[in-house]
Amino acid sequence: MANDCCNCCSAFKPRYKRLVDNIFPVDPQDGLIKNNMEKLVFYALSSPEKLDRIGSYLAQRLSRDVSRHRIGYVFVSMEAMDQLLLTCHAQSLNLFVESFLKMISKLLESHDLELQMLGTASFVKFSNIEEDTPSYHRRYDFFISKFSSMCHCNSHDVAVRQRTRTSGIRGLQGVVRKTVSDDLQVNIWEPTHMEKIIPSLLFNLHDSPLTSRPSLAEMGPVEEGRATGGPADDDEPYKLAETVLRDLVCQAAFGSIKSVLKPVLSHLDNHGLWDPNKFAIQTFKIIMYSINAQYSYMAIAMLLTHLDTHSQGPARIKAGIVEVLSETAVITASGSIGPQVLELFNTLLRHLRKSIDYQLTGQTMFDESANEVLYNERDERMNQNALIKTMGSFVSVLPDYQKIEVMMFLMSKLPLPRICHPSLDQGDPFLLSEGDALLLRMLLKSLVEVGTKYTTVSMATSFPTTFREPLFRLSLAPDPTIRSLVQQTLHTLIDRHDNCPHLLEPRIFRDISDLPLTYEACSRPDISFIKRHGAQVYTHLYDNLVMANNIVENYKYIYCTLALLALELGTEETLIESVRMILRVQEEACCLDQPLPFAHRYAMHSICASYLNLISQLTAIPAFCQHVEQVLDTRRSQAIYLLPEQALKSLGSGTGVPVVETLDPKQLFNLSVICEAFASSGHDITKLSIPFQAKTSEQLIQRRTSMDISAISVDVESLQSSPGSERRSAKESITFEILKKTLEPDEAQVEREASKRRELMERFRLTPLGEMAASNEARMTQIHTQLDKILEMVSKRQLSPAGSPKKNMTASDSVGESLPTYEMTYPSLCVY
């Protein structure tokens, strides 16, 4: 009787309800009744207006089954909903989806893990469906919050924790996939959503062995398929989280990048992941490999801004942020750092200056955990080194013209000291303050780091005046460390064939061919450059060699600079100039009037020997090579302390330095022998016989900028041939005897010309530059006076427009006055 009543009541139900009821079996273990499910699908397709009611009724049944813990029927309901979603694409699908999302929400709210997994799997299937009609009112706030909480599951059961986190990540992936490509859906890029999604992904990434494996973004297609395509990866939440993060960053547009990166920076701050920063580096590698190349500069800009917010923080945290910047710069595509390149370096320099100030004062930010002010010099040095390394990383992705601009910019930030000539007291504490000296060393290290990323093409381009002059000025600084850094900067810019590592150590070579040196013929622009500025270069190298407070590194770097100049700019003029300078250094080392320690004298002799040994084999002049080898053999047998190995070792240790005031001439290089050797090979030795004179910077500048006054000559006698003056008539006729006397050489005249040339050479050698300039200035004044008189005599009168002057003009008047136009008298024929 009861069954008959139920059958009678069911007959009064709407058809869609009967069809829905028929899909449920008597025993839920039997699963969905497929035949009845096909009938329900056919009915939904033929009557799409009933689809929303079908969904509402299914949601009602699922809610009742969940509350009654009939889990089998719950699975049947969700299977039916999934099939209806996949097969039906009616205009009223939105209302059906609302019922479907209510069912998903009911499952996710359950405490049963299986129901949560079921709801997540159904939502992922739904996210893969492309809807034909937009939905303006649909919200995913609950799903984002629930999936994010699942990502943070901390169950003690490892299997449960892994399954829950994986489901949560897949759910977030479904939400992102459903909303990120549809502008009519909810804006997933809002900060409220990103602040939940991003930390959830990073939380799972943090539990992975990130530092022991390559990022998926760095893998090739085959490796990436192996890393993400296998079924075992479903059990690894960190791999799935990395994939979702890469997809999210890849889909981010210009206005959405900040919404993604801000939660990343906040997560790293909140969990103290800047120190150590391995996780931070790996996270930003994932971001930089996935982000659109044209937006990558925004990530760098946000990291710089974040560094500014931590400017008063601990040095280790700042160093961690800077190291992340360095790693991201390597990944950044060339030219995508952004338009404000110099502003980027200015920010890094500002933090470098602050770090130096903290190092000098010994104070950093107030540490709340320790409730005191802490200072760690090692941390500050680590921060400074990280800043310098980061500058080099950024420069490596810049084009060459911007690298030059960056070096010029760094040079403009250097606190230049006063010019310190070797004759000055090297211990003068007022040449550079302690803070400026420390900053100068850091900036020069930055300059060296930048220079290593630049490849020199033309010396004139790499050494413009505004860069070369301050650099050479710094080469005379009283601090030996600063001078060493200047020489290292010169090495990075001069060395174009990576010869520097083989030349850093001064040695005596039996055969230079054993060294893997690479060099080629000097180009014409470089020849022009060394002709113009070679005197300045070798003058500053000489001044560096004779410094009384040089250390071992100074001599090594100076020798390397000399050797690189010989290889890269090896012209005849460079060869002669360098030999003159070396012989002058040898003379200075032998002069007992100079206050040089004997260890420094021997080091100077050793550098001379090393350099002459090098260029003698490069030039391959037999007589020159023989003389150098003879001197070196004598030193090996009699004065080993004059060879580089022993001399530099004694200078570094300060022991084993003999005192020998007068050296045997056989132990020294002889100028006359070298001149004969060069002359035998066809070299011009005129300049080689002239002693090398070190000039100050002012003299070099005046030499380059002043004009050659002696080259200007005006024949005052030509006044006789000017207009207005009488010509001089010939007083004697030209005969054969006169022509014969003219062609015959006059011995007295030849002697007078030779004497005049000798006087002129002595004058330029001995007369001070100021006296010569004053003499030439007086001569020029006289010449200009004569020219003014000539111009006064030949100037013409200025006529009026009518051609008639107002008054009679004399020959001495230079300018005539003309009649005003209104005073002119016109002929009657011209007036009408």
C-alpha positions in Angstrom: 0.0 0.0 0.0 2.9 2.4 0.8 4.7 1.6 -2.5 1.5 2.3 -4.4 1.1 5.6 -2.6 4.7 6.6 -3.5 4.3 5.6 -7.1 1.1 7.6 -7.2 2.8 10.7 -5.7 5.8 10.4 -8.1 3.4 10.5 -11.0 2.5 14.1 -10.1 6.1 15.3 -10.1 7.4 17.4 -13.0 9.1 15.4 -15.7 12.6 16.8 -15.0 12.3 15.7 -11.4 11.3 12.2 -12.4 14.2 12.0 -14.8 16.6 13.2 -12.1 15.3 10.7 -9.6 15.6 7.9 -12.1 19.4 8.3 -12.4 19.9 7.4 -8.7 20.2 3.6 -8.1 18.7 1.8 -5.1 22.2 0.9 -4.0 24.6 3.8 -4.3 27.5 1.4 -4.8 26.1 0.6 -8.2 26.8 4.1 -9.4 24.9 6.3 -11.9 22.3 4.6 -14.1 23.7 5.4 -17.5 20.5 4.7 -19.5 18.4 7.1 -17.4 21.3 9.6 -17.5 21.2 9.6 -21.3 17.5 10.3 -21.1 18.1 13.2 -18.7 20.8 14.6 -21.0 18.5 14.3 -24.1 15.7 16.1 -22.2 18.1 18.9 -21.1 19.3 19.4 -24.7 15.7 19.4 -26.2 14.3 21.6 -23.4 17.2 24.0 -22.4 14.8 26.2 -20.5 14.5 23.4 -17.9 18.2 23.2 -17.4 18.3 25.6 -14.5 15.5 23.7 -12.7 17.4 20.4 -13.2 20.4 22.0 -11.6 18.4 23.4 -8.7 16.8 20.1 -8.0 20.2 18.3 -8.1 21.6 20.8 -5.7 18.7 20.3 -3.4 19.2 16.5 -3.4 23.0 16.8 -2.9 22.5 19.1 0.1 20.1 16.6 1.7 22.4 13.7 1.0 25.4 15.6 2.5 23.5 16.4 5.6 22.4 12.8 6.0 26.0 11.5 5.2 24.8 9.5 2.2 28.2 9.9 0.5 27.4 7.4 -2.3 24.5 9.5 -3.6 26.6 12.6 -3.3 29.1 11.1 -5.8 26.2 10.2 -8.2 24.9 13.8 -8.0 28.2 15.3 -8.9 28.8 12.8 -11.7 25.4 13.8 -13.2 26.2 17.5 -12.9 29.6 17.0 -14.6 28.0 15.3 -17.5 25.3 17.9 -17.9 28.0 20.7 -17.8 30.1 19.0 -20.5 27.1 18.3 -22.9 24.9 21.3 -22.5 25.8 24.8 -23.8 22.4 26.6 -23.7 21.9 30.2 -23.2 20.5 29.5 -19.7 23.7 27.7 -18.7 24.5 30.5 -16.3 21.6 29.6 -14.0 22.6 26.0 -14.1 26.2 27.0 -13.2 25.0 28.8 -10.1 23.4 25.6 -8.8 26.6 23.8 -9.7 28.7 26.2 -7.7 26.3 25.9 -4.8 26.9 22.2 -4.8 30.7 22.7 -5.0 30.5 25.1 -2.0 28.5 22.6 -0.1 31.2 19.9 -0.7 34.1 22.2 0.2 32.4 23.3 3.5 32.2 19.6 4.5 34.8 18.3 6.9 35.0 15.0 4.9 38.3 15.0 3.0 36.8 12.9 0.2 34.0 15.3 -0.4 36.5 18.2 -0.5 38.5 16.3 -3.1 35.4 15.6 -5.1 34.3 19.2 -5.1 37.8 20.4 -6.2 37.9 17.9 -9.0 34.5 19.0 -10.3 35.5 22.6 -10.1 38.6 21.9 -12.1 36.5 20.2 -14.8 34.2 23.2 -14.8 37.1 25.6 -15.2 38.1 23.9 -18.5 34.7 24.6 -20.0 34.5 27.7 -22.2 31.1 29.4 -21.7 29.3 31.1 -24.6 27.6 33.8 -22.6 29.3 36.2 -20.1 28.5 36.2 -16.4 28.6 39.6 -14.7 27.4 38.6 -11.2 29.3 35.4 -10.5 31.8 35.6 -7.6 34.7 33.3 -6.7 35.7 34.9 -3.3 34.6 31.8 -1.3 36.5 29.4 -3.6 39.7 31.5 -3.5 39.6 31.6 0.3 38.7 27.9 0.6 41.4 26.7 -1.8 44.0 28.9 -0.2 43.2 27.5 3.2 43.6 24.0 1.8 47.0 25.0 0.5 48.1 25.7 4.1 47.0 22.3 5.4 49.2 21.2 8.3 47.8 17.7 9.0 50.1 15.4 10.8 49.3 12.7 8.3 51.7 13.3 5.4 49.5 11.7 2.8 46.5 13.7 3.9 48.5 16.9 4.0 49.9 16.3 0.5 46.5 15.4 -1.0 44.8 18.4 0.5 47.5 20.9 -0.6 47.5 19.4 -4.1 43.7 19.8 -4.3 43.9 23.4 -3.1 46.5 24.3 -5.6 44.5 22.7 -8.4 41.5 24.6 -7.3 43.4 27.9 -7.4 44.6 27.0 -10.8 41.0 26.5 -11.9 40.0 29.8 -10.5 42.8 31.5 -12.4 42.1 29.7 -15.6 38.4 30.6 -15.4 38.9 34.3 -14.7 42.2 35.5 -16.0 41.3 35.4 -19.7 37.8 36.8 -19.5 37.5 40.5 -18.9 33.8 40.1 -18.0 34.5 37.8 -15.1 35.6 38.8 -11.7 38.9 40.7 -11.6 41.3 38.1 -10.2 44.2 40.7 -10.1 42.6 42.6 -7.2 44.9 42.8 -4.2 42.4 41.0 -2.0 42.6 37.9 -4.3 46.4 38.1 -5.0 47.2 38.4 -1.3 45.6 34.9 -0.8 46.7 33.2 -4.0 50.4 34.2 -4.1 51.3 33.4 -0.4 49.5 30.0 -0.8 51.7 29.1 -3.8 54.9 30.4 -2.2 54.0 28.4 1.0 54.1 25.2 -1.0 57.2 26.2 -2.9 59.0 26.8 0.3 58.6 23.1 1.2 60.5 22.0 -1.9 64.2 21.3 -2.5 64.4 24.4 -4.7 68.2 24.9 -4.4 69.0 21.4 -5.4 67.1 21.3 -8.7 66.7 23.6 -11.7 63.6 25.7 -12.0 60.9 24.5 -14.5 61.3 27.8 -16.2 65.0 27.0 -16.9 64.3 23.5 -18.2 64.0 22.6 -21.8 60.7 21.3 -23.3 61.6 17.6 -22.9 62.8 18.0 -19.3 59.8 20.2 -18.5 57.5 17.5 -19.8 59.2 14.9 -17.6 59.0 17.2 -14.7 55.3 18.0 -15.0 53.7 15.3 -17.1 54.0 12.2 -15.0 51.4 10.9 -12.6 53.9 11.1 -9.8 53.9 14.8 -10.0 50.3 14.9 -8.7 51.7 14.0 -5.3 54.2 16.9 -5.3 52.5 20.1 -4.4 55.6 22.3 -4.9 55.9 21.3 -8.6 52.3 22.1 -9.2 52.6 25.4 -7.3 55.5 26.4 -9.4 53.5 25.6 -12.6 50.6 27.7 -11.4 52.8 30.6 -10.4 54.5 30.6 -13.8 51.1 30.6 -15.6 49.9 33.4 -13.4 52.9 35.6 -14.0 52.8 34.8 -17.7 49.2 36.0 -17.9 49.8 39.2 -16.0 49.5 42.4 -18.1 51.2 45.7 -17.5 48.7 46.9 -14.9 48.7 43.5 -13.1 52.4 43.0 -12.5 52.5 45.0 -9.2 49.5 43.0 -7.9 51.5 39.8 -8.3 54.9 41.1 -7.0 53.7 42.9 -3.9 52.4 39.8 -2.2 55.7 38.0 -3.1 57.7 40.8 -1.4 55.4 40.8 1.6 55.7 37.0 2.0 59.5 37.1 1.9 59.4 39.9 4.5 57.0 38.2 6.8 58.8 34.9 6.8 62.3 36.3 7.0 63.3 34.7 3.7 65.8 37.4 2.6 68.5 35.9 4.9 69.3 33.4 3.7 67.9 34.3 0.3 68.1 31.0 -1.6 64.3 30.8 -1.7 64.0 34.4 -2.7 66.4 34.0 -5.6 64.7 30.9 -6.9 61.3 32.6 -6.6 62.4 35.6 -8.6 64.1 33.3 -11.2 60.7 31.7 -11.7 59.1 35.1 -12.1 61.7 36.6 -14.4 61.7 33.5 -16.7 57.9 33.6 -16.9 57.2 37.4 -17.1 56.7 39.1 -20.4 60.1 40.5 -21.5 58.7 44.0 -22.0 57.5 44.1 -18.4 60.6 42.6 -16.7 61.9 46.1 -15.8 58.9 46.5 -13.5 60.1 43.6 -11.3 63.5 45.3 -11.0 61.9 48.6 -10.2 59.8 47.0 -7.5 62.8 45.3 -6.0 64.7 48.7 -5.9 61.7 50.3 -4.2 61.6 47.5 -1.7 65.3 48.0 -1.0 64.5 51.6 -0.3 61.9 50.6 2.3 64.6 48.5 4.1 67.3 51.3 3.9 67.3 51.5 7.7 67.1 47.7 8.2 69.8 45.2 9.0 72.6 44.9 6.5 72.1 41.1 5.9 68.5 41.7 4.7 69.6 44.5 2.4 72.4 42.3 1.1 69.9 39.5 0.4 67.6 41.9 -1.6 70.6 43.2 -3.6 71.7 39.6 -4.4 68.2 38.9 -5.7 68.6 42.0 -7.9 71.9 40.7 -9.2 70.4 37.3 -10.1 67.4 38.9 -11.8 69.6 41.2 -13.8 71.4 38.3 -15.4 68.0 36.9 -16.6 66.7 40.2 -17.9 66.7 40.6 -21.6 69.1 43.2 -23.1 67.6 46.6 -23.2 64.7 45.8 -20.9 66.0 47.2 -17.7 63.9 50.3 -18.4 64.4 53.9 -19.5 65.9 55.2 -16.3 69.2 53.3 -16.4 71.2 55.9 -14.6 68.5 56.3 -12.0 68.9 52.6 -11.2 72.6 53.0 -10.7 72.0 56.1 -8.7 69.8 54.2 -6.3 72.5 51.5 -5.9 75.1 54.1 -5.3 72.9 55.8 -2.7 72.7 52.6 -0.7 76.4 52.1 -1.1 77.0 55.5 0.5 74.6 54.7 3.3 76.4 51.5 4.0 79.7 53.3 4.2 78.3 55.8 6.6 77.0 53.0 8.8 80.4 51.4 8.7 82.1 54.6 9.7 79.6 55.4 12.5 79.2 51.8 13.6 75.5 52.0 13.9 72.6 50.4 12.1 68.8 50.1 12.5 67.3 49.5 15.9 66.9 45.7 16.4 63.5 45.1 18.0 64.2 41.5 18.9 67.4 42.3 20.7 66.1 45.7 21.9 69.4 47.4 21.1 71.4 48.9 18.3 73.6 46.4 16.6 76.5 46.8 14.2 78.3 44.1 12.3 81.1 45.3 10.0 81.2 42.0 8.2 77.5 42.3 7.3 78.1 45.8 6.0 81.0 44.6 3.9 78.9 41.8 2.5 76.2 44.4 1.6 78.8 46.6 -0.1 80.2 43.7 -2.1 76.7 42.7 -3.1 75.9 46.2 -4.4 79.1 46.2 -6.4 78.4 42.8 -7.9 74.8 43.9 -8.8 76.1 46.9 -10.7 78.2 44.6 -12.8 75.3 42.3 -13.4 73.1 45.1 -14.7 75.8 46.5 -16.9 76.3 43.0 -18.5 72.9 43.3 -20.2 73.3 46.9 -21.4 74.5 47.9 -24.9 78.0 49.2 -25.2 77.1 52.9 -25.5 75.2 52.7 -22.2 78.1 50.9 -20.5 80.2 54.0 -21.4 77.5 56.2 -20.0 77.4 54.2 -16.8 81.2 54.4 -16.4 81.0 58.2 -16.9 78.3 58.4 -14.4 80.3 56.4 -11.8 83.3 58.6 -12.5 81.2 61.8 -11.9 80.3 60.4 -8.4 83.9 59.9 -7.3 85.2 62.2 -4.6 88.4 63.3 -6.4 91.3 64.2 -4.2 93.8 67.0 -4.8 96.5 66.2 -7.3 99.3 64.5 -5.4 102.7 64.7 -7.1 105.4 62.4 -5.9 107.3 65.4 -4.6 104.5 66.0 -2.0 104.4 64.4 1.4 102.5 61.1 0.9 101.3 61.1 4.5 99.3 64.3 4.2 96.0 63.4 5.9 94.1 66.3 4.3 94.3 65.0 0.8 91.2 62.8 1.4 89.0 62.2 4.4 88.4 58.8 5.8 84.8 58.6 4.6 85.7 59.9 1.1 88.6 57.4 0.8 86.3 54.5 1.8 83.6 55.7 -0.6 86.2 56.1 -3.3 87.5 52.6 -2.9 84.0 51.2 -3.1 83.1 53.3 -6.2 86.4 52.3 -7.9 85.6 48.6 -7.2 82.2 49.3 -8.9 84.0 50.8 -11.8 86.3 47.8 -12.1 83.2 45.5 -12.0 81.5 47.6 -14.7 84.7 47.6 -16.8 84.9 43.8 -16.9 81.5 43.7 -18.7 82.6 46.1 -21.4 84.6 45.2 -24.5 86.8 48.0 -25.9 86.6 48.6 -29.6 88.3 52.0 -29.9 90.6 53.5 -27.2 89.3 57.0 -28.0 85.7 55.9 -27.3 86.7 54.1 -24.1 88.9 56.9 -22.7 87.1 60.2 -23.4 88.6 63.3 -21.8 86.0 63.6 -19.1 86.7 60.0 -18.1 90.5 59.9 -18.7 91.5 63.0 -16.8 89.8 62.1 -13.5 91.1 58.6 -13.7 94.7 59.7 -14.2 94.2 62.2 -11.4 93.2 59.3 -9.1 96.3 57.4 -10.1 98.3 59.9 -8.0 96.2 59.5 -4.9 98.2 58.9 -1.7 96.3 55.7 -0.9 98.1 52.7 -2.5 94.8 50.8 -2.6 93.1 53.5 -4.7 96.1 53.5 -7.1 95.8 49.7 -7.4 92.1 50.0 -8.3 92.8 52.6 -10.9 95.3 50.3 -12.5 92.8 47.5 -12.5 90.3 49.8 -14.2 92.9 50.5 -16.9 93.4 46.7 -17.3 89.7 46.1 -17.9 89.5 48.7 -20.6 92.9 48.2 -22.4 92.9 44.4 -22.4 90.9 43.3 -25.4 92.3 39.8 -25.8 92.2 38.5 -22.2 96.0 38.7 -21.7 95.8 40.3 -18.3 95.8 37.0 -16.3 99.1 36.0 -17.9 100.8 39.3 -17.1 99.7 40.1 -13.5 102.9 38.5 -12.1 106.2 40.2 -13.2 108.6 37.5 -14.3 111.7 36.9 -16.4 110.8 34.8 -19.5 113.3 32.7 -21.3 110.9 32.4 -24.2 107.7 34.5 -24.3 106.2 32.1 -26.8 105.4 29.8 -23.9 102.8 32.3 -22.8 99.3 32.1 -24.5 99.4 35.8 -25.4 97.2 37.2 -28.2 97.8 40.5 -29.9 97.3 42.0 -33.3 98.3 45.1 -35.3 97.2 48.4 -33.8 94.4 50.1 -35.7 94.8 53.6 -37.1 92.4 55.3 -34.6 94.3 53.7 -31.7 97.6 54.9 -33.2 96.2 58.4 -33.3 95.0 58.1 -29.7 98.4 56.9 -28.3 100.2 59.6 -30.3 98.0 62.3 -28.7 97.9 61.0 -25.2 100.9 58.7 -24.9 102.9 61.3 -23.0 100.2 61.6 -20.4 99.8 57.9 -20.0 103.5 57.2 -19.4 103.9 60.3 -17.2 101.3 59.0 -14.8 102.8 55.5 -14.9 106.2 57.0 -14.0 104.7 59.0 -11.2 103.1 55.8 -9.9 106.3 53.8 -10.0 108.3 56.3 -8.0 105.7 56.6 -5.2 107.4 56.0 -1.8 104.5 54.2 -0.3 103.9 51.6 -3.0 103.0 48.1 -2.0 103.6 44.9 -4.0 100.3 45.0 -5.7 101.1 48.5 -7.0 104.2 47.3 -8.8 102.4 44.2 -10.2 99.5 46.2 -11.6 101.8 48.9 -13.1 103.8 46.2 -14.8 100.6 44.6 -16.2 99.5 48.0 -17.5 102.8 48.6 -19.3 102.7 45.1 -20.8 99.1 45.6 -22.0 100.0 48.9 -23.6 102.9 47.2 -25.4 100.6 44.4 -26.7 97.5 46.4 -27.5 99.1 49.7 -28.6 102.4 48.5 -29.8 103.7 51.3 -32.2 107.2 52.6 -32.7 106.4 55.7 -30.8 104.9 53.7 -27.9 108.0 51.5 -27.8 110.4 54.5 -27.7 108.4 56.4 -25.1 108.1 53.3 -22.8 111.8 52.6 -23.0 112.6 56.2 -22.2 110.3 56.1 -19.2 111.8 52.8 -18.0 115.3 54.1 -18.2 114.2 57.2 -16.3 112.8 54.9 -13.5 116.1 53.0 -13.4 117.9 56.3 -13.0 115.5 57.4 -10.3 116.0 54.1 -8.4 119.8 54.6 -8.5 119.6 58.3 -7.3 120.3 58.4 -3.6 119.0 61.9 -3.3 115.4 60.6 -3.4 113.9 59.4 -0.1 113.1 55.9 -1.3 113.6 52.7 0.8 116.0 50.2 -0.7 113.2 47.6 -1.0 111.3 50.0 -3.2 114.4 50.8 -5.3 115.0 47.1 -5.9 111.3 46.6 -6.8 111.6 49.5 -9.4 114.7 47.8 -10.8 112.8 44.5 -11.1 109.9 46.1 -12.9 112.4 47.6 -15.4 114.0 44.3 -15.9 110.6 42.4 -16.4 109.3 45.0 -18.9 112.5 45.2 -21.0 112.6 41.4 -21.0 109.1 41.3 -22.4 109.4 44.0 -25.1 112.9 42.7 -26.2 111.2 39.4 -27.2 108.2 41.2 -28.7 110.4 43.4 -30.9 112.9 40.6 -31.6 115.8 43.0 -32.1 118.9 40.8 -31.8 121.2 43.4 -30.2 118.5 44.6 -27.8 117.7 41.0 -26.8 121.4 40.2 -26.2 121.9 43.3 -24.0 118.9 42.5 -21.9 119.9 38.9 -21.5 123.4 39.9 -20.5 122.1 42.3 -17.8 119.8 39.6 -16.5 122.5 37.0 -16.4 124.7 39.4 -14.4 121.9 40.0 -11.9 121.3 36.2 -11.5 124.9 35.7 -10.6 125.6 38.9 -8.6 122.4 40.7 -7.6 119.5 38.4 -7.4 117.7 41.0 -5.3 117.2 43.0 -8.5 115.1 40.4 -10.1 111.3 40.5 -9.7 110.8 37.2 -7.8 113.2 38.2 -5.0 112.6 41.9 -5.0 108.8 41.8 -4.7 109.1 39.0 -2.1 111.4 41.1 0.1 109.2 44.1 -0.3 106.2 42.2 0.9 107.9 40.6 3.8 110.1 43.5 4.7 113.0 41.2 5.4 116.1 40.1 3.5 116.7 43.6 1.9 120.4 44.3 1.4 121.7 47.8 1.4 123.8 48.5 -1.7 124.2 52.2 -2.4 126.1 51.9 -5.7 125.3 49.2 -8.2 127.7 47.7 -10.8 127.0 49.3 -14.2 126.9 45.8 -15.7 123.8 45.2 -13.6 122.0 48.1 -15.2 120.6 48.7 -18.7 122.8 51.0 -20.8 121.1 53.7 -22.8 123.9 53.9 -25.5 123.7 50.2 -26.1 120.0 50.3 -26.4 120.2 53.2 -28.8 122.7 51.4 -31.0 120.5 48.3 -31.0 117.4 50.3 -32.1 119.4 52.2 -34.7 120.7 48.9 -36.2 117.1 47.8 -36.8 116.1 51.0 -38.5 114.3 52.8 -35.6 114.5 56.5 -35.2 116.5 57.1 -32.0 116.4 60.9 -32.0 113.8 60.9 -29.2 115.3 58.0 -27.4 118.4 59.9 -26.7 116.4 62.7 -25.0 115.9 62.0 -21.3 112.4 61.4 -20.2 110.9 64.4 -18.3 107.9 63.8 -16.1 105.4 66.6 -16.5 102.6 67.7 -14.2 99.0 67.6 -15.2 98.9 71.3 -15.8 101.8 71.1 -18.2 100.3 68.3 -20.1 97.0 70.1 -20.5 98.7 73.3 -21.6 100.8 71.3 -24.1 97.7 69.8 -25.7 95.6 73.0 -25.7 98.1 75.7 -26.6 98.8 76.3 -30.2 102.2 76.1 -31.8 103.0 79.8 -31.8 106.4 79.3 -33.3 104.7 77.9 -36.4 103.1 81.3 -37.1 105.3 83.7 -39.0 104.5 86.9 -40.7 106.9 88.6 -43.1 106.9 92.2 -42.0 108.9 93.0 -45.1 105.8 92.3 -47.1 104.5 95.7 -46.0 106.4 97.2 -48.9 104.3 95.2 -51.3 101.0 96.2 -49.7 98.7 98.7 -51.5 99.5 102.4 -50.6 103.2 101.8 -50.2 106.1 102.0 -52.6 107.8 98.9 -53.9 111.4 98.5 -53.3 113.4 98.6 -56.6 116.2 96.2 -57.3 119.5 97.9 -56.7 121.6 95.4 -58.6 121.1 93.4 -61.8 121.0 89.6 -61.9 124.0 88.2 -63.5 125.5 84.7 -64.0 128.0 85.2 -61.2 125.2 86.1 -58.8 123.2 83.0 -59.6 126.4 80.9 -59.3 127.0 82.3 -55.8 123.4 81.6 -54.8 123.5 78.0 -55.8 126.9 77.3 -54.1 126.5 76.3 -50.5 127.9 78.9 -48.0 129.8 77.1 -45.3 129.3 80.1 -42.9 125.5 80.0 -43.6 125.3 76.3 -42.9 127.2 76.7 -39.7 124.9 79.5 -38.6 121.8 77.4 -39.3 123.2 74.4 -37.4 124.1 76.7 -34.5 120.6 78.2 -34.6 119.1 74.7 -34.5 121.2 73.7 -31.5 120.2 76.9 -29.7 116.5 76.2 -30.5 116.8 72.6 -29.1 118.6 73.8 -26.0 115.9 76.4 -25.5 113.1 73.9 -25.6 114.9 71.5 -23.3 116.0 73.9 -20.6 113.7 77.0 -20.8 110.8 76.8 -18.4 107.4 76.6 -20.1 106.1 79.8 -18.5 109.1 81.8 -19.9 108.6 80.4 -23.4 104.9 81.2 -23.3 105.7 84.8 -22.2 108.2 85.2 -25.0 105.9 83.9 -27.6 103.1 86.1 -26.3 105.2 89.2 -26.7 106.1 88.2 -30.2 102.4 87.6 -31.0 101.5 91.1 -29.7 104.1 92.7 -32.0 102.8 90.7 -35.0 99.2 91.7 -34.2 100.2 95.3 -34.0 101.8 95.2 -37.4 98.8 93.5 -38.8 96.5 96.2 -37.5 98.6 98.8 -39.2 98.4 97.0 -42.5 94.7 96.7 -42.3 94.4 100.3 -41.4 96.3 101.3 -44.5 94.4 99.1 -46.9 90.9 99.7 -45.6 88.5 101.4 -48.0 86.2 104.2 -47.4 82.5 103.5 -46.7 80.3 105.1 -49.4 76.8 106.3 -49.2 74.1 104.5 -51.2 74.3 107.3 -53.8 78.1 106.9 -54.0 78.9 110.5 -52.9 80.6 111.1 -49.5 79.4 113.8 -47.2 82.9 115.2 -46.7 86.3 114.8 -48.2 88.1 111.8 -46.7 91.8 111.5 -46.1 93.8 108.4 -46.7 94.2 107.9 -43.0 90.5 107.8 -42.2 89.3 104.3 -41.8 85.5 104.8 -41.9 83.6 107.5 -43.8 80.3 109.1 -42.9 77.6 108.9 -45.4 74.8 111.4 -46.2 71.4 110.6 -44.7 68.9 109.5 -47.3 66.6 112.5 -46.7 69.4 114.9 -47.4 70.3 113.6 -50.8 69.6 115.7 -53.9 68.0 113.7 -56.7 67.9 114.7 -60.4 64.7 116.3 -61.6 64.1 113.4 -64.0 63.9 111.0 -61.0 61.2 113.1 -59.3 57.6 112.9 -60.4 
